[in-house]
């Protein structure tokens, strides 16, 4: 193959030999989405569309880009799961991965709002009611390259408690989506609907703040998730079920026995089942992210959680990183923009870039450093094209006699309306 000219981040470079392009691809500097000048047609074409460049990317795909479903949960509400999910998706998409974010909070969907999509054309409701056959049919484009969204259906009766066959249909279709990474944003709490999605995913991610109540809720979520997994596996084993359900019925936030004690008790009557539980434990390795971290002391809460999970539940939790507390995050939420787009160089955005490259993609050292800065650089380019809502400077002014609410109790004539964020609901 002759040497080729390429366009990377809209900058023409080259010419490069196949060997040089392979090296660039291995370093994460050249992807299928980048353009190659085709001499025969005299056009710029995406590298992934050229068959003769397949050998450049195929080794990378088998090593790094296996399709994986992440479920992002943790029990406690208000710890930033939705905001984190949106920004994680954007950060991965910035590295040229195909990403789908899914709002699996069936009772209070708001991932679409976080992404600035106020009135999604299709939602999970259309899949739930069989109006659309597959998840692909309700997948929406977002303003971010390589990132798709499947929206939940906030405020729709019945969605918060889907029947088992509906959950099964949803879970089975997840792996049919055309994506490298699929991110499920789970609802708060430890209901079986939330737990079932968490344990069905390829990889669970626990998100918590360092606050004691949030840590406790997340630990309880982890305990219930693993016990729920065991109950489903041993549903026809009366002996094992009796022991597991006793622990499931323990007072919230308490444990009757450690996992070692439970296994030992089961082993007395059923050694084979005890061995299977040990196998499940060796395979169940959730990830942990601390959000809204203020200090170095709070960073250590992740290691404390990991130690407690190992000693009490015999579960190996992988603490992959933290997001620094940042006032910019709250400001971005008010503007309906993911924080990594609202300010790509903020403390929280840099923390997230580091977490993606070293925590999720396992790229350390110089390669990890370079990839972290590539995330920030590419996200900054996306931020320039991302639509602005300008909600901070809303032109909706209180008229006292409001056409929506009549005699509003706020009645701040001449000032921005306190409930102006509901405008899109009325202006359909």
C-alpha positions in Angstrom: 0.0 0.0 0.0 1.3 3.5 -0.9 1.8 6.1 1.7 -1.4 7.9 2.8 -2.5 11.4 3.9 -4.8 11.5 6.9 -6.9 14.0 8.8 -6.8 13.8 12.6 -8.9 16.3 14.5 -9.4 18.2 11.2 -5.7 18.6 10.7 -4.1 17.1 7.6 -1.0 15.0 8.3 1.3 12.6 6.4 2.1 10.9 4.3 2.2 7.8 6.5 3.1 4.2 5.7 0.9 1.3 6.9 3.4 0.6 9.6 3.4 4.2 10.8 -0.4 4.3 10.9 -0.5 1.0 12.9 1.8 2.6 15.4 -0.4 5.7 15.6 -3.5 3.5 16.1 -1.8 1.5 18.9 -1.0 4.8 20.7 -4.6 5.9 20.4 -3.6 8.7 18.0 -5.4 7.3 14.9 -8.9 5.7 14.8 -11.5 4.3 12.4 -13.3 7.6 12.6 -10.3 9.6 11.3 -10.2 10.4 7.6 -7.9 9.1 4.9 -7.5 10.6 1.4 -8.5 8.1 -1.2 -6.5 8.7 -4.4 -8.9 6.9 -6.7 -12.0 8.9 -5.8 -10.1 12.0 -4.7 -12.2 12.1 -1.5 -11.6 12.0 2.3 -13.0 8.7 3.6 -13.3 7.3 7.2 -10.4 4.8 7.8 -12.9 2.2 9.0 -14.6 2.1 5.6 -11.4 1.0 3.8 -10.9 -2.8 3.8 -7.2 -2.5 3.2 -6.7 -0.8 6.5 -8.4 -3.5 8.5 -5.2 -5.0 9.7 -4.3 -1.7 11.4 -7.3 -1.9 13.8 -8.1 -5.6 14.3 -5.5 -6.3 17.0 -6.8 -3.3 19.0 -10.4 -4.4 18.9 -9.7 -7.9 20.3 -7.5 -6.4 23.1 -9.4 -3.3 24.2 -12.8 -2.7 22.6 -14.9 -5.7 23.6 -18.6 -4.6 24.0 -19.3 -4.2 27.7 -22.4 -3.3 29.7 -21.8 -1.2 32.8 -24.5 -0.7 35.3 -24.0 2.4 37.5 -25.8 2.2 40.8 -25.2 2.4 44.5 -28.5 2.8 46.4 -28.2 6.3 47.7 -30.0 9.1 45.7 -28.3 12.5 45.2 -24.7 11.1 44.8 -24.4 12.2 41.2 -25.0 9.0 39.3 -26.8 10.5 36.4 -24.5 13.4 35.9 -21.5 11.0 36.2 -23.1 8.6 33.7 -23.6 11.4 31.1 -20.0 12.7 31.5 -18.5 9.1 31.4 -20.3 8.5 28.1 -19.0 11.8 26.7 -15.4 11.1 27.9 -15.4 7.6 26.3 -16.9 8.9 23.1 -14.1 11.5 23.0 -11.7 8.5 22.6 -13.6 7.4 19.5 -15.5 4.6 21.2 -19.1 4.1 20.3 -21.1 4.6 23.5 -24.8 4.2 24.4 -26.1 5.7 27.6 -29.4 4.3 28.9 -31.7 5.7 31.5 -32.7 2.6 33.5 -34.3 4.7 36.3 -37.8 3.5 35.3 -39.6 5.6 38.0 -37.8 8.9 37.7 -35.9 9.2 34.4 -33.8 12.3 33.9 -30.7 11.4 32.0 -32.2 13.0 28.8 -32.6 16.2 30.8 -29.0 16.1 31.9 -28.0 15.8 28.3 -30.1 18.8 27.4 -32.7 16.8 25.5 -35.9 18.1 27.0 -38.5 16.3 24.8 -37.1 13.0 23.5 -38.9 11.6 20.5 -38.8 8.1 21.7 -38.4 6.7 25.3 -38.4 3.4 27.1 -42.2 3.7 27.2 -42.3 2.9 23.5 -40.3 -0.2 24.0 -42.2 -1.2 27.2 -45.6 -0.9 25.4 -44.3 -2.8 22.3 -44.8 0.3 20.1 -41.1 -0.3 19.1 -39.7 -3.7 18.7 -36.1 -3.2 19.8 -33.9 -0.9 21.8 -32.2 0.1 18.5 -35.6 1.6 17.5 -35.7 4.0 20.4 -32.0 5.0 20.4 -31.6 8.7 19.9 -28.7 10.8 18.5 -27.1 13.3 20.9 -25.1 16.4 20.1 -21.9 14.5 20.9 -20.2 12.4 18.2 -20.1 8.7 18.9 -22.7 9.0 21.7 -26.3 7.7 21.6 -29.0 7.9 24.2 -32.0 5.7 25.2 -34.3 7.8 27.3 -36.4 6.7 30.2 -40.0 7.7 30.5 -40.5 10.0 33.5 -44.0 10.2 35.0 -45.4 7.2 33.1 -47.5 4.9 35.3 -46.4 1.3 35.4 -42.8 1.8 34.3 -41.4 1.9 37.8 -42.4 -1.8 38.3 -42.0 -3.7 35.0 -43.0 -7.4 34.9 -40.2 -9.9 34.8 -40.6 -10.7 31.1 -40.3 -7.0 30.3 -37.0 -6.8 32.2 -35.8 -9.9 30.6 -36.6 -8.5 27.1 -34.7 -5.4 28.0 -31.7 -7.2 29.3 -31.5 -9.6 26.4 -31.4 -6.8 23.9 -28.7 -4.8 25.5 -26.0 -6.8 23.9 -27.5 -6.4 20.5 -26.7 -2.6 20.5 -24.0 -1.4 18.2 -21.6 0.0 20.8 -18.3 -0.6 22.5 -19.6 0.6 25.9 -23.2 0.6 27.2 -23.8 2.6 30.3 -26.9 2.0 32.4 -27.9 4.8 34.8 -29.8 3.0 37.6 -32.3 4.5 39.9 -31.8 5.1 43.6 -32.6 2.5 46.2 -32.2 -1.2 46.5 -35.4 -2.5 45.0 -35.2 -5.7 43.0 -35.8 -3.8 39.7 -32.7 -1.8 40.3 -30.7 -4.8 41.6 -31.6 -7.1 38.7 -30.2 -4.6 36.2 -27.0 -4.3 38.3 -26.3 -8.0 38.5 -27.3 -8.6 34.9 -24.7 -6.2 33.5 -21.2 -7.3 32.6 -19.7 -4.9 35.2 -21.3 -3.1 38.1 -20.1 0.4 39.1 -20.9 1.6 42.6 -21.1 5.4 43.0 -21.1 7.0 46.4 -20.0 10.2 48.1 -17.7 10.0 51.1 -20.6 10.9 53.5 -21.3 8.2 56.1 -24.9 7.7 55.1 -24.1 7.3 51.5 -21.3 4.8 52.3 -23.7 2.8 54.4 -26.4 2.8 51.7 -23.9 1.7 49.1 -22.6 -1.1 51.3 -26.2 -2.3 51.8 -26.8 -2.1 48.1 -23.7 -4.3 47.5 -24.8 -6.8 50.0 -28.4 -7.1 48.7 -27.1 -7.3 45.1 -24.9 -10.3 45.8 -27.4 -12.1 47.9 -30.0 -11.5 45.2 -27.7 -13.0 42.7 -27.3 -16.1 44.9 -31.0 -16.4 45.5 -31.6 -16.5 41.8 -28.9 -19.1 41.3 -30.1 -21.4 44.1 -33.9 -20.8 43.7 -34.5 -24.6 43.7 -32.2 -25.4 46.7 -34.3 -25.2 49.9 -31.4 -25.5 52.3 -29.4 -22.7 50.6 -32.5 -20.5 50.1 -33.4 -20.7 53.8 -30.0 -19.5 54.9 -29.8 -16.7 52.3 -33.3 -15.4 52.9 -32.6 -15.1 56.6 -29.8 -12.7 55.8 -31.9 -10.9 53.2 -34.5 -10.3 56.0 -31.9 -8.7 58.3 -32.7 -5.3 59.6 -31.7 -2.6 57.0 -28.0 -1.7 57.4 -27.3 -4.7 59.6 -25.8 -8.1 59.0 -26.6 -11.3 60.9 -23.5 -13.1 59.6 -20.5 -12.5 57.4 -20.3 -14.2 54.1 -17.7 -16.5 55.5 -20.2 -17.6 58.2 -22.9 -18.1 55.6 -20.7 -20.3 53.4 -19.5 -22.3 56.3 -23.2 -23.0 57.4 -24.1 -24.0 53.9 -21.0 -26.2 53.6 -22.2 -28.3 56.5 -25.2 -29.5 54.5 -24.2 -28.9 50.9 -20.5 -28.7 50.1 -21.1 -28.5 46.3 -23.3 -25.3 46.7 -20.7 -23.8 49.1 -18.1 -24.3 46.4 -20.3 -22.6 43.8 -20.8 -19.6 46.0 -17.0 -19.3 46.3 -16.8 -19.4 42.5 -19.4 -16.6 42.2 -17.5 -14.5 44.7 -14.3 -14.8 42.6 -16.2 -13.6 39.6 -18.2 -10.8 41.2 -15.8 -7.8 41.2 -17.7 -4.5 41.2 -16.0 -1.2 40.6 -16.2 1.8 43.1 -16.1 5.5 42.3 -16.2 8.2 45.0 -17.9 11.4 43.9 -17.8 14.9 45.4 -14.5 14.3 47.2 -13.3 17.4 49.2 -10.0 16.2 50.7 -7.2 13.6 50.8 -8.8 12.2 53.9 -12.1 11.6 52.0 -10.2 9.9 49.2 -9.3 7.2 51.7 -13.0 6.3 52.3 -12.7 4.3 49.1 -10.0 2.0 50.5 -12.0 1.7 53.8 -15.1 0.6 51.8 -13.0 -1.9 49.9 -11.6 -3.4 53.1 -15.1 -3.7 54.7 -16.5 -5.4 51.6 -13.7 -7.9 51.6 -13.9 -8.7 55.4 -17.6 -8.8 55.7 -18.9 -9.9 52.3 -15.8 -11.6 50.9 -16.2 -9.4 47.8 -13.3 -7.8 46.0 -14.3 -4.3 45.2 -12.0 -2.4 42.7 -11.7 1.2 43.8 -10.9 2.8 40.5 -10.9 6.5 41.4 -12.7 9.6 42.5 -14.2 12.9 41.3 -13.1 16.0 43.1 -15.9 18.2 44.5 -16.4 21.1 42.1 -18.9 24.0 42.2 -18.9 23.9 38.4 -20.8 20.6 38.5 -23.8 22.2 40.2 -23.8 25.1 37.7 -23.7 22.7 34.8 -26.7 20.8 36.1 -28.7 24.0 36.3 -27.7 24.6 32.6 -28.7 21.1 31.6 -25.2 20.4 30.4 -22.9 17.4 31.4 -20.2 18.9 33.6 -17.4 17.6 31.4 -18.8 19.6 28.5 -19.7 22.7 30.5 -16.1 23.1 31.7 -13.7 20.5 30.2 -10.8 21.9 32.3 -12.5 22.0 35.7 -11.3 19.9 38.6 -14.2 17.4 38.2 -13.6 17.0 34.4 -9.9 16.3 34.9 -10.7 13.8 37.7 -13.1 12.1 35.3 -10.6 12.0 32.4 -8.1 10.3 34.8 -10.7 7.9 36.0 -11.6 6.9 32.4 -8.1 6.3 31.2 -6.5 4.7 34.2 -9.6 3.3 36.0 -11.7 1.9 33.2 -9.3 1.5 30.3 -6.3 0.5 32.4 -3.9 2.9 30.7 -1.1 4.0 33.0 2.1 5.8 32.8 2.9 8.0 29.8 0.2 6.4 27.7 -2.4 7.1 30.4 -1.2 10.7 30.7 -1.5 11.2 27.0 -4.9 9.6 26.8 -6.2 11.8 29.7 -5.2 14.9 27.8 -6.7 13.6 24.6 -10.0 13.2 26.5 -9.9 16.8 27.7 -8.8 18.2 24.3 -11.5 16.3 22.3 -14.2 17.1 24.8 -13.3 20.8 24.5 -13.9 20.6 20.8 -17.3 18.9 21.4 -18.2 21.6 23.9 -17.8 24.3 21.2 -20.5 22.6 19.1 -22.8 21.5 21.9 -26.1 23.5 22.0 -26.4 26.1 24.8 -29.7 26.4 26.7 -28.9 29.6 28.5 -31.2 28.7 31.3 -29.1 30.7 33.8 -30.1 33.9 31.9 -33.7 32.8 31.2 -35.8 35.5 29.6 -39.0 34.1 31.3 -39.9 37.0 33.6 -42.5 36.6 36.4 -45.7 38.6 35.5 -47.3 38.0 38.9 -50.5 36.9 37.2 -48.9 33.8 35.7 -50.7 32.1 32.8 -49.5 28.8 34.1 -50.0 29.0 37.8 -52.5 31.8 38.4 -51.7 33.6 41.6 -48.2 32.2 42.1 -46.9 32.3 45.7 -43.5 33.7 44.5 -45.0 36.7 42.7 -41.6 38.3 41.9 -42.7 40.6 39.1 -39.7 41.7 36.9 -37.5 38.9 38.1 -36.7 35.5 36.4 -39.4 32.9 37.1 -38.4 30.5 39.9 -40.0 27.6 38.0 -38.9 28.7 34.5 -37.3 25.3 33.9 -40.8 23.9 33.3 -41.2 26.0 30.2 -40.5 23.2 27.8 -43.4 21.2 29.2 -45.9 23.9 28.4 -44.3 24.9 25.1 -44.7 21.6 23.2 
